[in-house]
């Protein structure tokens, strides 16, 4: 068994019998000391597009890399045209290897490493031939069926032909290749990195959702609806990256500043304009960082969008080819006027929304947008534990409470309801934080969410530390890796593996506030409140 053949036991998921055949030959035929990865799939950060190599070989001693494209069936080159089982091939085999090479170089450089020299070759495991093609620069770069028993001898010869004069790469290049391989080609694009227990289960964008994008991307006007956890924000970001990769001017907007900063970070390195709609409006007016009228912050922000729509936009032909709005249910009529004005005359407008999370009853997506949009509904939630998802749906009045599901959430510790007295509430929240940290979570995995607004004096969000643990707001520039403590509204659109919900006594819209807060949970929810608050909630009372 080859020591550095990845995966170790079986090839990655593939329908290609030819790839499986080469993988089996490599189990005993990989040259000593070499590394080989089957099915390395990478995404170009500049274009947003994916590319895949069937096999990537690395010779640490030389040092050099060989990208091998595999083609099954009977392969022939006749009259300058490539044929596969008698049919014309869509592209020349070696071109695919070199397309991947450019993406691989880009991704290694993004790790601040000097890449190794990389060459390309092709393998036809089902085509027997005593000599390979000479044209198109392929002399010595083709591995055929006859070569499979002798790969230990053949591969070094092909590598030397493909990379005649290798250059010295940075240290750690082998580890970088393995990391790129291990973090990418799986049957889905997973969220990852939050709670190890759920890491392999949780999906942000699986193959089904990728197919949804591909089926919908020809629509200039599109409204995508879906409940919490169905992947709306990820699809919005993915659509923005794809359109930007096609060299379009793309504008990606949302409502809250915290989500705007999160999306901006996720789109870093692209040419996409990203932000919350009102901060974006302020920037259009050239007022970013300016001192706002004292004592009237709400008046300023309530009018900033319409003022930007009138006075802040470039000429129509210089506006955005593609405008994508996430959390569309939260935008005001004036916000929508700005959105509509941002779209260039021939541009596209996509809106992602969940009306069940609409907190302001007087806000809705305008009829002149919904009336012309193709509509699509995301029905399958992917993000959180089933018990947490059910709790969220109950607060949204989308489901009747199922005691078995909720009790199972308690048993699995996905849900925990904790009573406290008023004077000990902060200390009890601190205890829950300690339990989460002791269980292996990091501060950046945890958010403390208040159901009250920032104007309330009696709310946890005014604390700088909780039981000695520093907390920051959702919009803090240094929020990455820090524990968040903020309101349910400012945390809208964001998510954390563990969320502690508190400050349960509110004057209105309790169920709506709870739905929004619970829907931000990836794995674990802790609800901390006074006993009378918890007993007044028919969903939580049985869980005490």
Secondary structure, 3 states (H helix, E strand, C coil): CCCCEECCCCCCCCCCHHHHHHHHHHHHHCCCCEEEEEEEEEECCCCCCEEEEEEEEEECCCCEEEEEEECCCCEEEECCEEEECCEECCCCHHHHHHHHHHHHHHHHHHCCCCCCEEEEEEEECCCCCCCCCCCCCCCCCEEEHHHHHHHHHHHHHHHHHHCCCCCCCCCCHHHHHHHHHHCCCCCEEECCCCCHHHHCCCEEEEHHHHHHHHHHCCCCEEEEEECCCCCHHHHHHHHHHHHHHCCCCEEEEECCHHHHHHHHHHCCCCCCEEEEHHHHHHHHCCCCCCCCCCCCHHHHHHHHHHHHHHHCCCCHHHCEEEEEECCHHHCCHHHHHHHHHHEEEEEEEEEEECHHHCCCCCCCCCHHHHCCCEEEEECCCCCCCHHHHHHHHHHCCCCCCCHHHHHHHHHCCCEEEEEECHHHHHHHHHHHHHHHHHCCCCHHHEEEEECCCCCCCCCHHHCCEECCEEEECCCCCCCCCCEEEEECCCCCCCCEEEEEEECCCCCCCHHHHHHHHHCCEEEEEEEEEEHHHHHCCHHHHCCC
